[in-house]
């Protein structure tokens, strides 16, 4: 998903590109901007970053499509109710220059102007509050004043949409530059900004001048109603902005209500109205009526309510006379007398509508449908009734037989019977036509039929019968042809090492997206989830019992630690071209002792590049490292779970290497201590610079829950004492290790002694701890002795490490936590 860093300023299409290429380039930028907008809608904390990122693309030299998108986004961002007003206030100071530049452009797109005016409507009260609280900021007030002047000049624009946006801006100016309903406006936040917040001696804002300007803008808005304007869009927009003015600004309520009551929305109504004028009149009348009814409901004790009620009733009567009568249909004429006789004629003619006879059959060959057809309509005769489902046909037949007239049914049955009789008679007559019968042929000789073909013997007849295919054989052959045989997918092409690494990294990134998406959703209640949350399952828990955040974290940590377990060392060894079956079987038996052993003869190309160590697990570790540091205070549990998996895997690998070395009589003492010692120091170096004096619980939890402490970790904690405000955090975390982790007590007390020697600000608190746990140390190290001891330079945090985060000096053996 695109963020603000993906948004590149554009001053036009790429040079030398064709029209289609330039269009595709613009569409791609718009797509990235839409992705950034979706990100901001999902989390309002991204608005400041995205707004600052799009400011370069809304300059006058940018493409019109990008300026339109940027202006729309600014209007949406400052109107978003989810964003706190204080953040909007800080953000509004950054966009004033861009808004002023677009308003001063004489050839600016009307769509851009419309969105910019909407954004200025939301920004104006915020900037005014900023200027009230920061009277020194003259430049900001001059910019917003210039923006206000440009917008008020655009009010005369012929475009209705721009005029409507200017009316909204004028309403926000009137709200900000008039007195509120009560004196408690100072306690409110957001858009409740009025002249009550402006002190009388403000060097930039003169309350009298601001109130006079607001009164002039209100008169300009009400002038549309006082002149009985015929523009329905402008009138409706003005009426819709007056409701909040009447409710929140009592000083303007009387003038506003009087202007509404003197307005006649039906002035243009007449008998010769065009459809356009009719729609406009109905819209203005409805908007006026709904506004007045809303005012009466919001304030039942208002003194204007009797006048408003009379006005609404008069308006409804006028509407019924002018608008409803014009659209009413002509009244029905008087009915003739003896209306019952007419109905009697219809009733008596019902019997006459029955067919008197069945149509005769047509000449020529007849089908079964022709015999039973009772209608002569060709479309009905051509209808294929076999397409109707049997259940529906049966239901239609039963309901038809239940409602059919018995006389009509009897007539139809008689007609079909006559047709069948006629067909039988005609078939009997065709048996022997006396006019065409041959001479001297008697009836009893009709059975003789001479055989003019050559007689076939029995063998020929049997061969012919064998060659014939019966219907059953055809069905059997068809069924056999439809049977599916064995289907095998073709072998997938072999991926190169680079392709495999790229696919693996894409899969890991996808898993991280799933984990981040599940952070805001609650985990489904299950036994495994409850076990993980209660800490009973431990390292032997099943990772994928539920697809919540904890399950994805477990999968990722084990993917980083166990996916290439045992392959790190094999990539540096020389390849053995052949191995004996006994050695392979022995290696396989040993691999069962590991968490996950993939092989011993070399790393798979899917996990490592040629000549290098495995990269998939390192990529996962790097992503986990970045994920934890993005919000380390809330994700400290993820870091601890990851480091526990690293420590556990390092212990298993160490046991396996020791056993392998003892059997092969090899010395493996020169190997590294595993991934845990590297990443625990790197992770601590990552968030240590961002700790403050209130993070004692975060640091204490991290040190107490990691599975092993070493000298490199404690040296980082000692470096915190350089800052006097962090002395308490460092010593409190060390004291907790002394009290609750006996295996690490000596190493921690040694660090406390070094802190006492090197940092004078930490001595009072360190003295209290050392007197309890190592009595006599402070007494033995008096002031003269301390002065003679040269202070060692503590490590410089990450600068003392190598590029992969490992300390340059050989660390002391890690002290594991007590079980």
Buried (B, 14 or more C-beta within 10 A) or exposed (E): EBBBEEBEBBEEBEEEEEEEEBEEBBEEBBEBBEBBBEBBEEEBEBBBBBBEBBBBBBBEEBBEBBBBBBBBBBBBBBEBEEBEBEBBBEBBBEBBEBBBBBBEEEEBBEBBBBBBBBBBBBBBBBBBBBBBEEBEBEEBBEBBEBBBEBBBEBBEBEBEBBBBBBBBBBBBBBBBBBBBBEEEBEEBEEBBBBBBBBEEEBEBBEBEEBBEBBBEBBEBBBEBBEEBBEBBBBBBBBBBBBBBBBBBBBBBBEBBBBBBBEBBBBEBBEEEBEEEBBEBBBBBBBBBBBBBEEBBEEBEEBEBBEBBEEBBEEBEEBBEEBBEEEEEEEEEEEEEEEEEEEEEEEEEEEEEEEEEEBEEBEEEEEEEEEEEBBEEEEEEEEEEEEEEEEEEEEEEEEEEEEEEEEEBEEBBEEBBEBBEEEEEEEEEEEEEEEEEEEEEEEEEEEEEEEEEEEEEEEEEEEEEEEEEEEEEEEEEEEEEEEEEEEEEEEEEEEEEBEEBBEEBBEEBEEBBEBBEEBEEEEBEEEEBBEBBEEEEBEEEBEBEBBBBBBBBBBBBBBBBBBBBBBBBBBBEEEEEEEEEEEEEEEBEEBBEEBBBBBEBEBBBBBBBBEEEBBBBBBBBBBBBBEBBBEEBEEBBEBBBBBBBBBBBBBBBBBEBBEEBBEEEEEEEEEEEBBBBBBBBBBBBBBBBEEBEEEBBEBBBBBBBBBBBBBBBBBBBBBBBBBBEEBBBBBBBBBBBBBBEBEBBBEBBBBBBBBBBBBBEBBBEBBBEBBEEBBEEBBEEBEEEEBEEEEEEEBBEBBEBBEEEBBBEEEBBEBBBBEE
